Amino acid sequence: MSRSLPPSVASWPNRMLNIREVVAVTGLSKATIYEWMPKGMFPASRRLGPNRVGWLARDIEDFCNNCPVNEKAKAA
């Protein structure tokens, strides 16, 4: 998965992304993100307030750049 962040996000590596933005950039579902976080397979969210979490843009970009590519899916 070699997706990169949109230019507006990539230019601010310390910007916090909400779950909708993370889903859009990674192509993963919310359920997968929340399932993978405690397993260490996805970057941890950061608490921004009592009912709000976010992810650093640079953490999501690193995840996308280092995620292995499924060669079978790529060939299809």
Secondary structure, DSSP 8 states (H G I E B T S, - for coil): ------HHHHT-TT-EE-HHHHHHHH---HHHHHHHGGGTSS---EEEETTEEEEEHHHHHHHHHHS---HHHHH-
